[in-house]
Amino acid sequence: MGTRGVEGGVIGFRLDEEHEELRKSVEEFARDVVAPVIGELYERGEFPYDIVARMGRMGLFGLPVGEEYGGMGGDYFALCLALEELGRVDSSVAITLEAGVSLGIMPIYRYGTEAQKREWLPPLCAGEMLAAFGLTEPGGGTDVAGAMRTKARLEDGHWVIDGTKSFITNSGTDITGVIAVAALTGSTATGTTSNGKPEISTILVPSGTPGLTVARKYSKVGWSASDTHELSFDGCRVPEANLLGERGRGYAQFLATLDEGRVAVAALSTGLAQGCVDESVAYVRDRKAFGGPIGRFQALQFKIADMETRAHNSRLAWYHAAARMLAGEPFKKEAAIAKLTGSDAAMDNARDATQVFGGYGFMNEFPVGRFYRDAKILEIGEGTSEVQRMLIARELGLST
């Protein structure tokens, strides 16, 4: 990973030169390119096409993908570093990258055939095209497998898909190219195998395929400059070769994808938490009241010190989870801890930053108002906080 070093028997976290260079370049990009324009885009609910194109040219979408497929040949930790730095400035841009890579690109990179990789990965890595992750359904929520109703059947060499997916990020942009759809493919009418368990497979559906309908974008509390839609499939036909990985392994694929994604969301959450600190420190230095800067008041000093502590702990948590992931060690528990810690830090820091700013914190022209609106979804997406606690308890052997 490039962050772990041993000095005098003590393990320390320091970025190596390559990762630090990446972090600085994304920090500068977020400050100089994203920050000046994202407020207006956010208020208009407008997708940041120019920013996405520039991230593509920087290679951010291809960070963890091999060079033979148009990627940068880096690692997942590099992606998470980029997400944290983007998250310090804006979560809509950060989640567009997170979903585009960890939920869109990675399933194709991990499980796709050579032909699928050659077709889809180069434009996806270049940011010329976005991929989406079609898992959640309107009546499903956390019970993904048990509540899945989307079905796919083989007919004359094609998969025919019927069903609905909800809350799908990057699914309706002008550059959305493909959606990986989880569907019941069992041979029985209920979509189950002979042992009664759901047989779930993943099928690649190109945008514009007849029978695929992209609903009007959601009106959301936060992430207003990101793209989220409901998708409907009505007799949607794609070639049998569009199966991603093995038939019946779709749910296992998505579980693995979600474990990795939780580390990425933890990094994004850390960025939001740190952004709240950054904005608060700058504000209390400049804001004058009662004869001087308000940063001299201990009540605000302590509040910001607590915010910095949360951001620091959140960063350590996702670094640890990423280290285990890249070392090939089990990391399910650590990913859940990182995601829980990060989302808690983001929500708590957003609330406290808004309080530090007072009335100005309630104004959309200040970033902390945007941070406050964006933080809540981090406790829900990629598995709710309750799910993370369930996973942690299960890994401790406490499940019944």
N, C-alpha and C positions, 0 to 999 in steps of 0.2 A: 504494500500500500504506500510505502514511502513516508510513513509517519511514525513508525515505531523504531526507537533506538535504545540501546542499553548503555547506560553510563554509571559506572560504579555499582552495578547490580540493580539500578533503578530504571524501570521502563519509562521513557518519556515520549511525548507526542510532539513531533516536529515535522513540518512538511518538508519533503525533499525539494531540491531546486526546481524540478519540473512541475510538481504540483503547486508550489508557491507561485511560480510564474503564471500558471493557469489561473489560480485564485486572484492574483492581482489584475490580470487582464479582464476577468469577468467583473471584478469590483469596479474597474474603470469604466467598462461598458455599461454597467448598471447605473453608475453615477452620471456619466456623460451623455448616454444615449437614451436610456429608459426613463430616468427620473424627470427630465424636462418635459416629456410629452405624455406620460402615462396617466396623469391626473385627468386630462381632458378626454383621453380615450376611455378611461374608466367611467367617467360621468355620462358619456354618450353610449356606453355599452358596445364599443367598437373594437373588433378584433385587431391586434397590433401586427398587421401583415409585414410592415417594413421591419419591425424589430425582429420578427421571426426569420425573415430573410437574412438579416444581418447575423443573427445567431447561427444560421445555417452556414453562412460563409466563414464564420469563425470556427466551425467544426464542432459546435456544442452538441448537436443532435447525434453526431457519430462518435462521441467520446469513448464509449465502451465497446465499440464494434471494430472488428479487424479491418486492416487496410485493404484487404482483398475484396471487401464489399463496400468500399468507399468511406470507411470509418477512419478514426484517428488512431486506432490500435492502443487505446488507453485502457482504463479500468473503470469499474463502477464507482469507486471512490472519487475519481475525477469528476464524474457526473454529479455526485452529491456535493462536492465542493462548489461547482457552478450553481447548483440549486440554492445553496445557502447564501451565496453572494447576491443572486438575483432576488431571493426572498427578503433580503435586507431592504430592498427598494420597492418591490411590488410582487405580490403573489399571483396575479393573473398571468404575468409573463412566466414566472417560475413554474406554475402548474401546467402551462402549455408545454414547456420543455419536459417536465417530469412525466406527464401522461404520454407525450409523443415518443419518449425514449423507453422508460421503464415499463409502460403498459402497451405501447404500440410497437416499437421496434424490437424489444427484447424477446417477446414470444416468437417472432419470426426468426430472429438470430439464434435462439436456443433450440427451437423445435422444427424449423422449416426445412424443406428439402433444398438441395443445392439450387434447383431451378427457381424456387420461391425466393431464396436469398438473393440470387442474381437479379431477379426481376424487381423486387421491392426495396431492398436495402440501400442501393446507391442513391435514389432520389429522396428516400427518407432521411438518410444521413446528411444529405446536402441541405435539408430544410426546404426543399422544393415541393415536398409532399408530406402530409401528416398521416399517421395511422392512429386508429382508435381501438378501444378495448371494450367489446360488447358483452358484459357479464350481468350486471344488475338488471332486475326486472321490476315492474311497478308493484307487484305484490310480494316481492322477495325479501329485500333488505338483507339482513345477516344470514338468513336461511337460504343461501344461494342454490344449493343442490336440491333441497326438499321442495322449494317453491318454484323451481324452473318450469316454465310452460312452453318456451320456444322449442320447436321441434324441427328436425331435418330428416328427410327420407331420401333414399337413393331411387332415382327414376331415370332410366335411359342414359346412364352415365353422368347424371347430374345430381347434385344435392338440391332438394327443394325445401326451402326454409319458410316457416310460418311462426310468427310470434312478435313480441315487443320487448325492447330494451329501454331502460330509463337512466337518466343522469350520465350520459355518455359524453366525455370530454373529447374535443377535437373532431367531433363526428359530422359537423355541418359547415365547415369552412370551405372557401373556394379552392383550397389546396388539399383537402382531405382526399386521400387516395384509396385507402383500404380499411376495412373494419374486421377485426378478428371476433367472430361471433361464437359464443358457447351455446350449444343446443343439445337437446335430447336426441340421440340417434339409435336408441335401443330398438330391437326388432319387434317388440310387442307394441300394442296400441298405446300403452302408457309411457313408452320410451324407456323401459327398464330392461335389465338383463335377466337371465334365468333365475338369479338369486334374489331378484326383487330390488336391487340397487339401481339408481339411475345410471344410464350409460350416457355420459356427456362427452361430446367431441367438440373440437374447435375448427371452424371453417372460415376461410378468408373470403370476404365479400367486397369486391371493388365498388367504389362509389359510382353511382349512376346505374347500377344493375337494376333492370326492370323488376318491380316487386319490392324494392327498398324505398321506403318513404321516410324522409327526414322531417320531423315536426318543427314547428316554429320554436326558436330558441327560448329557453326558460328565462323568466324574470327572477333574478337571484338576489339574495341579500348582499352577497359579496362576490369576489372573483368576476366582477362585471365585465372586464375586458377579455375574459376567456370564453371559449365556445362550448356550450353544453346543450344537448338535444335529447329528445326521445326518438327512438327508431322503431319503425314497424316493418315487418317482413310478411308479405302476402304472396305466396307462390314464387318466392324469389329463387331463381335458378342459377347455380354456379357449377362449373365442372367438378367432377369427382376428385380431380387432382388438387383442388383447393383445400382439401383436408390438411390441417396443420398438425403434424406429428401423427401419432398412432390414434386410430379410432378408439374411443372409450377412455382416452387419457386426458381429455380436455380439462376436467376438474382438477386433476393433479397438476397439470401445467399452470393453471391459474392460481392454485395455492402457492406454488413456488414463485410465480410472478409477484404475488401479493407480498410474500415475505421480503423479497428484494425491494418492492415498492414502498414498504413501510420504512425501510432505512432511508430511501429517497425523500419521503414525506417528512421524516424526522429532521433531515437536513434542511428542507424548506422551512419547517416550523422553527428551527433554530435561527434561520435567517430573519424571519419575522420578529422573533423575540429580540434578536440583537438590533434590528432596525428600530424597535421601540426604545431601546437604550440609547442608540445613536441620536435619535430625534429629541429625546428627553434631555440628554446632556447638553445639546446645542441650545435648546429652548431655555433651560434654567440659567444658562450663562448670559443670554441676551435679554431675557424678560426682566424688566425692572418693576419693583413694587416695594413700598415702605422704605424708600431711600437707597435701594441697591438691587443687585441681581438676586432673584429668588433662590438661586442655587446655594446661597449661604445658609438657608434654613435647614436645620437638621432633619425635619420631617420629610422633606423632599430628597435629601441626601440618602436617608435610609431607604426610602421607597426605590430609588434608582439603584442603590447597592443591591437590594433584593432582586431587582430585575436583571442586573448583570450576573448575579449568582445563578439564576434560573437559566439564562442563556448559556453560561459556562457549563453547567451540569448537562444541559441538553446536548451540547456539542460533544462532550466526553461520551455520552451515551451512544450517539450515532457513530462516532469514530470507532468505538469498541465493537459495535455490531458490524460495521463495514470491515474491520480488521478480521473478524472471524469469518465473514462471508468470503473474503478474498483468499483466506488461508484454507478454504475448503472445509472448515469446521462447522458443526451445527450452530445455527444462529437464530432460530425461530424465537426463542425466549428473548434474546438480546435485541432483536428487531422490534418485538412487541414493547419491550422496556423503552427503547429509543423513541418509538412512535408515541407512546403514552407520555413520556417525559417531555418530548418536544411539543406536543400539542397542548399540554398543560401550561408549559412555559409561554407559548405563544398567546394563549387566551389570557393568562394572568398578566403578562406584560402589556398586552394591548389594553386591557382594562386600566392598569395603573398608568400607562402613558397618557391615556385619555384624561385621567384625573389630574396628572401633572400639568397638562395643557389647559385645564379648566374649560371655559366656554369655547376656546379655539379648538379644543380636541373634538368638539361636536360639529366642526365645520369641515366640509369635504375638501376644501382647499389645502388642508394640512394632511400630510401622509398618515398621521396616527388615526385619523377618522377612518381612512381606508383600511389600515391595519386592523382596527376593531371590527369592521364589517367582515374582513377576510378570515379572522382567526377561528371563528366558531366551527367552520366546516372541517378544520383540521382535527377536531375531536370526533368527526363522523366518518369522513372518507377514508378509504383503505382499511376499513374495520374500525368500528366505534371504540371509544375508550373502554367500554364494558367488555368488548370482544378482546381487547389487548389484555385486560386483567384475567379473562378466562384462559387465554393462551398461556400467560405466565403461570397461573395456578396449575394448569394441566402439565406444563413442563416441570413443575415441582412435584408432580405425582399426586396432586390433590383432586383430580377429576374422579367422578363416581363411575 
